[in-house]
Amino acid sequence: MSEPLSRTEIETLGRGVQGSPWHQVSVDVFDRPEGAEPPSLDEVTDRVLERLPFAPRFRRRIRESVTGQDWVDDPAFDIERHVRHHRLEPPGTLDQVTDLVADSLMRPFEEAHPQWDLTYVEGLRHGQVAVVTRVHPAYVDGVDHVHLLQELYDDEPVWDPPSPQPWTPQAEPNPTDDLVSGMVTGLADPLGSLGRFATRLGRGVEQGLGWVSDQGVWGLSRQGPVQPTTRYAGGTLLSLAAVNRVRDNVGVTTHDVLTVLVTGGLRQWQTALGAEPRDVVALVPLAVSDPPRLRSAVGCQVAPQYIRLPATTTSPQGRIDQVASLTRSRIDSGHTVSGDQPTRLAGFAAATLHAMAARTVTSGRAHDVYVANVPGPRAPRYLGGWPLHASYPVLGLADSEDVTVCLTSYQGRIGVGVAAATPVDAFVAGITAELQRLDGGRR
């Protein structure tokens, strides 16, 4: 049975800076239990297969039909196409993992199959392993469909061998069924069907203009130079205790502090690139309460918020005062969700919330920076018997974005992932330096 894509899902498929794909990445590092051998690739694969029934869209592909785009089972689904293995050369650092992420941000998915993959990484220092997962944000809506990682990671260690069950794909509907389904859907949701049709028509026009551009006909649709396809990624861990000290000393929210840290990183990055610091518009998604009659899988929705990051302000205190003032109106609205709520969800809901946040780019307003802060679980999470050490979320560039910054708090640490079309070392260093300045120089 097919399921029509929502208008938001269709719109997310067109995202991505020209010349590069767009997807969400999660870099999850696990500590080695004493005396334990690393899981084999077969064990990781079997655990993924065991949990796929709880995230069924990860076995589905997007099909073009006479009535639009639909989710259908992939009859050629092959887990070996989606689960891979990589062994790092010594010394096995986070930088080596983020190099893998940077490469993956330039590699498109096969559109004929489900658009996700998972790389199991061995060879990190101290016997750690990592799971690097890419997925197109269209696959996760947070209502009926969650991220695979939310189901893959457990609240308690699970040492029993995984036991995947056989799966048989549903037959793809024939053209007659498509027409009947389209008519029924149109009667039940005429505005939604019209919107999906308009989006499909617009996509077809864009594809046609893109084809003309590829043939060398200049000036018809191109507004500027083709964006470079090279991508850079970086990450770091912050102390949640240090962030909370700043929050309490200044009298703002944790969200405000993290936004200021990103602003400090932005200012240092702009300077390192040889430019004068400038204020930029940032998309900063916020969790909001579910609308009436809608019960989501994570207990909230994610809405876009746009603020101007005060990178030209010279003092960290001045930056924090401005950010707190800009975010106060949304918080005072009463629609935002407490940061404690996501921390109580089962599994690893942070991955689902990051995908939901990514989908807010379809709101359409131009922005330069994307910043997503998602609280992770307070209690440990496990891949089998291996405890999660830290999670570094990363998002590719979409539309006019210069840089994306994603943050996930977990077990007293905040994992930060940064992606851009130019080197991000200065941005990452600027974030940690801003925290030290605000925290009185502590390390």
N, C-alpha and C positions, 0 to 999 in steps of 0.2 A: 504494500500500500504506500502511495506517495504522500508527501506532506509539503504543501506549498511553502516557499520561503516567505518570511515576513518582509515588509518593505525595508526595515532596518537591516536585515540580513543581506538583502540584495544590494543596498547601498554600501555596506561594508566591503563587498567584493570588489568594488571599484576603487578602494583606497590604496594608497601606496604612491610614493614619489615616482615620477616617470623613470623607467629604467630599473626599478627594483621592486620586489614583492613586499607584502606587508603581513606580518604575523606576530603573535605573542610568544615569548620564550620564557621558560622558567628553568633556572639553574639551581638545583637542589643538591646540597652536599650532605653526606651521611657519615657519621662517625662509626669506626669499627668497634664492635663489642669485643671485649677481651677474649682472646682465644678463638674468635670466629674467622672462618674463611670467607672471602668475598663471594657474594652470590654469583653463580654462573650466568652467562647470557641466556641459557635455556630457562633457568629459574626466574629471571626477570621477565622473560617473554611469557612464560606460563602465568605469572602473576598478573601481567597486563591482560592476557586472555581471560583470566578468571574474573576480572573486574569490568570488562567491556560491556557485559549486559546491563550494568548500572549507568553506563554512559553510551547508550545505543547509537547516538549520532556519530560516534567515532568509527562506526562501520558503514556509514552512509556517505554517498557522494552526491554532488549537485548535478542534476540533469536538466537540460533544456528540453521543454515540451512545447506543444502548440499553444498552451495557455500561460506559459511563463517558466519559472524555475522551480524545481521540486527537489526535496530530499528523498532519495531512494536507496535501498540497500545496494552495496557494491557486490555484484555477483562474483567478481574476481578478487575479493578481499584476500590479501595475503599478509599475515602478520610480519613476515620477514621483510616486506617492503617498508614497514613502519618502525620496527625496532632494530636498532643497530648497536654496534659495539665500537669503542675507541679506547686505545691505551695510550696514555701520555708518556712522553719521554721524560727522564729526570730533568728538573727537580720536581715536577708535578705541582705547579702553582695555579692559583686562581687566574692569573693572567693568561696561562695557556688555555684554560677553559673558556675565558671570554674571547680569545682568538677564535675558538671554534664557533662561538656564538656569532661573532662578526662575520665569519664566512657563511654561516647559515642564514643570516639576514639578507644575503644576496642570492640565495638559492630558492627558486620557486618550487611550489608543490606541483605534483602531477594532478591536473584538474580532473582527470578521468577516475581518480580514486579519492578516498577521504584525505582531507588536507591537514595532516598532522604527522609527526614522527617523534620518536623518543630515542635518544642516544645514551647508552649506558657507558660511563667513563670510569676507567680504572687507572691507577698509577698516581693518585694524588698523595701528597705527603701524609705521614702518620697513618697510612693505611686507609684513608678516606676514599669513598667512591662518590660519584655524582650522577644525577639523572638530568639530562638536558632535554626538555620537551618543547617542541614548536607546535603551534596550532593556529589556524585562521580564526579570528574572533567571531566570525559568523557561526561557528559551531556551538557556541555557548551563550544561552540567553538568560540563565539564572532562574528561570521559571520552571520549565519542564526538562531542560538540558543543562547539566553541570559539566565542569571540566573533568576529564579522566583522572587527574591527580587528586581531586576531592574524594574519589572512590578508591584510588590506588594506595593512599597512605592511611594507616590505621592509627587508632587512638591507643592501642596497646601492642606490644611486640607479638608478632605472629610467626612462630617458628615452624608450624606445620607446612609441608610442601603444598604449593597451590594445586588446585584441582579444576582446571578449565573444563567447561562443558561444550559439547558439540554445538555448532551453530549453522543454521541453514538460512540463506538470504531469501527474502520474499521476492517473488517474481515481479519484474518491472511491468507497470501498467502498459497496455497497448494504447494506440492513438484514440480509439473510441472511448476507452475509460478516461483518458485525459480530457476529452471534450465534455463528457458527462460530469466529471469531477469539477471542471472549470465552471460549468453552468451552475452546479450546486453551490460552489464556493461564492460565485458572483451573486446569487440570490441571497445567501446568508450574510455576506459581507461585501456589498457593492462598492463602498468607498475604498476598502482595502484592495479589492480586485482591480479597481481602476488605478489605484496608486501603483500596484505591482506592474500593471500593463504600461503605465507611463514611464516608470523606471526602466523597464525592459526596452521600450522604444528609445529612450534617451541613451541607454547603453549601446544600442545598435548604432545610433548616430555617432557616438564617440568612437566606436570601433571603426566605423567607416572613415572618419576623419584621421584616425590613427594610421589606417592603411594607406591613405593618400600621402600622409606625412612620410611614411616609410618609403614611399616611392620616390622621394626627393622633391616633392612639390612644396616649396618653402612659403611661409607667410600665410597659409590658409588657417591653421589652428594653433600653431605654436606661439606662445606669448613670451618665451624666453629660452635660454640655452637648456639643452637636455641636462638633467641632474646627473651627477656622477653616481655610478653604481657601487663604488667602494663604500663599505660601512665599517665603523669602528665601535667597539663595545668595551666597557670597563665596569668594574664593580668594587665595592668596599663594604665593610661592616662597621656600623656605628654602635656605640653603647647607648642602650635605651635609658639607663640610669642617668647618663650625662644629659640626654635630651630632656628627661623629666626634671632634672635640677634646673635647667634653663627655664623650662615651662613654669616651675613653681616660683623661681626668683623674679621672673618678669611679670607673671600673672596673665599668661596667655594660654592657648591650647597647645597640645602636642602637635596638632596639624599645622598651627601657625609656625612653630619652631622648625618643623621639617621643611615647610615652604621657604622659610628664610635661609635654611642651609642650602637649598637648591639655588636661591638667588645669589648667595655668596659664591657658589660654584660657577654659576653663569657669569658673574662679574669677572672672576679669575680666568675663565675660559675665553671670554671676549678679549681680554687684555693679552692673553697668550697668543691669540690669533692675529695680533697686531691692530686691533680695532679699539676705538674708544668705547667704554661701557655705555650701554643704552638700555632703557627700559623696554621690555617686550611684553606682548600679550601671551598669557599662558592659559591653556585649558587644564583645569584642576578639578576632575570629577569628584563628586561628593555622594555618599550613600544617603538616600532619602527613604522615608517610610513608603510601604506598599500602598498603591491607590486602592480605593474601595473595591471589594469583590475580587481582588487579585492576591493570591497567596503564592509568593515566590519560594523557591527552594532554599534561599539564603535569608529570607525574612526582610528583604529590602530591595529597592531599585537603586540605580546609579544615575545621577543627573549631571549635566555639564555645568560647570561654573567657570567663568572667565575673569581673570584678574591681571593687572599689570604688575609684573615683578619689578621692584625698584632697584635695578642694578646700578643706576647712577648715584644712588645715595651712598655716601662714603663710609658711614659708621654702621656696624652691625646692629646697634641699638636703634638707630634710625630706621633701618630696614625692617626690624621686627615690629616697630610701632606702626609702620605703614601697612604691612601685611595684616596685622591684627585688625586694623581699621577696615581694610578691604573685605575681609572674610566675615566680619561681625554681622552684616546684614543677612547673610544666608543662614548663619547659625541661629540668629534671633527669630527667624521665620517659624521655627518649631517643627519643620519638616525633616530636619537632618536626623540621622540615626546615631545613637551613642556608639563610640568606638568599641565599647565592651561587647556589643551584640555579636559582631562577626567572630569574636574570639571564643564564643561558646558553641559554635557550630561543629558538627561531627566531621571527621575526615580533614581534608586540607582545603577549606573553602576559599582561602586567599587566591588560589589559582582561578576559581570561578569569578570572583569579584574583580580581578584584574582584567579578565576577558570582557566582563560587563562594562568596566570603565573604558576599555579601548573602543567599544562601540559608540561612545558618546561623540567621537569625531564626526559622526553623521549629522550632528546638529548644525553643521554647516558654517559656523563662524571661523574666519581665518585666524590663525594663531601661530606663534613662532615656537613655543615650548609646550610640551605635554608633561604633566606631573601627576602621578597617581600614587596615593598613599593608602595601603590596605593593611589593617591590623591582622596579623596571623594568630593562630591559636596560642593560648597561654600554656597549655599542657603539651608534653612531647608528642611527636608524630613519628611513625615508623614505616620503613619499607621492609616488610618481613620483620626481622629482628633488629634491623639497623636503625638507630635513632637519627632523626633529622637534626643536623647541626645548624644550618642556615639556608635561607632561600633568597636567591637574587633574581628578581623579576626584570625582564627586558622587553621593550616593545619597539618594533621597527618604525621607520618614519612614514607618515601619511601626509598627503596634501602638501601644505606649505611649511611643515615643521622642520626646524633646524636641529632639534635635539629632543629626546624623550628621556624622562627620569622616572623610574618606578621604585617604590619602597615597600618592603614587607617586614613588620616586626614579628619576632618569634624568640621566646626563651631568653629575654634580656638583650637581644641583638636586633639591629635593623639592617637588613640586607638591601643594598642600593645597586641598581643596575642603570647604566647610562648608555645610550646609543646615538650616534650622529654620523654625518658624512665626512667629518674631519676628526682627527685624533681627540680623544676625550680625557687623556691623562690629567690635564690641567683642571678640567671640570671636577673629576673625582677628588683630586687633591684639594680643590677649593671648598668642597663640601666638608671634608674633615677639618680643614683649617678654620672654617667658619664656626664649627662646633667648639673647637678649642678656644677661640676668641670669646664666644658667648659663655663658655663654661669656666672662664677665668684662667685659661691656659692649661687646664688639666688634660692629661692623656688617658 
